[in-house]
Amino acid sequence: RTMIGGYEVSLADAEAPSAAIVHQGIHFLAAQQLFTVAEHRSDRYQDVFTISIVEVHNEKLRDLLAGTRVGEECGQVQASPPKSRKKSRNPDDASHHGPGSSAGSRTGSRQHTKLEIRTNYDGDTVVQGAITVEVKSFDDVHRVWKECLVERSARLAEQGINEDQYVTACHVIATLSVVSTNVSTGIGTSGRIQFVDLASSDLETKQGAGVANDANPTPMEGVLSGVGNTSEWKYTNKSLSTLLEVVTARSQFSRSVPYRNSTVTHLLRDSFTSDTKFLFLANISTDPEDLQNTASALRFASLMRSVNIGMATKHTVSLA
């Protein structure tokens, strides 16, 4: 919960469930700063912010804004990217389907539009069918998150699922997009910042695995090698293993990167391209019993540093 922070959800009153942000995570602190900057330069620029929030659990993609009041009242569904006259030969341009029943462009309570991970006309990865909501203030961001958290808690309670275990095993991706228009020139620029709360990186020993004695382990084997033992380890969450494969491939400048091997890496494909800035935060424990997990997390972070992303560039948009 590094990105979101601490929160509490109460479903005691079925007619008026509530949520409270106990302490703000990085996502809220960054959003607050963005709106402060937008307010200070409002005489020179017109900034329009939108937010979308999706989660991935057991490779299933879900829109957290679906079924919320703010999503129904203010949400816009991500439309299908424009179709090219020529058939694309890029496998990453194909869709990656997510769960959900068929629904129209209007959102309804407990109804979910079919979600697909697509590449739009500009080459950006988008979630077709996901809801985006315009947020005009930091309070709007709070409202969006509170309604999403209440809706998720209510859904899990209805299904009899332990929320703590569910949250530990899922990835949450919040995307805050902005289009800024220069009041004097009318020139617009666009950008977005993604806040990714990855699932817990708990490890377990491989069943039936032999002792690892390779003097020259691969980067993946190095991250998961034992500390003070000869056991072979793996992530309990398979999508994290795929993320490690992607990071390894990028660090070795491989021409084939397995982005599409999991939903979360497919969603984060743009974060590993040359037109972005990437910040990876590793949460570690000083408890001796967590030594293996801590060592693996630090090794993962070290491997991430070897990924050469490149330099972010300005995106100018036509507002005509």
Disulfide bonds with the S-S distance in Angstrom:
none
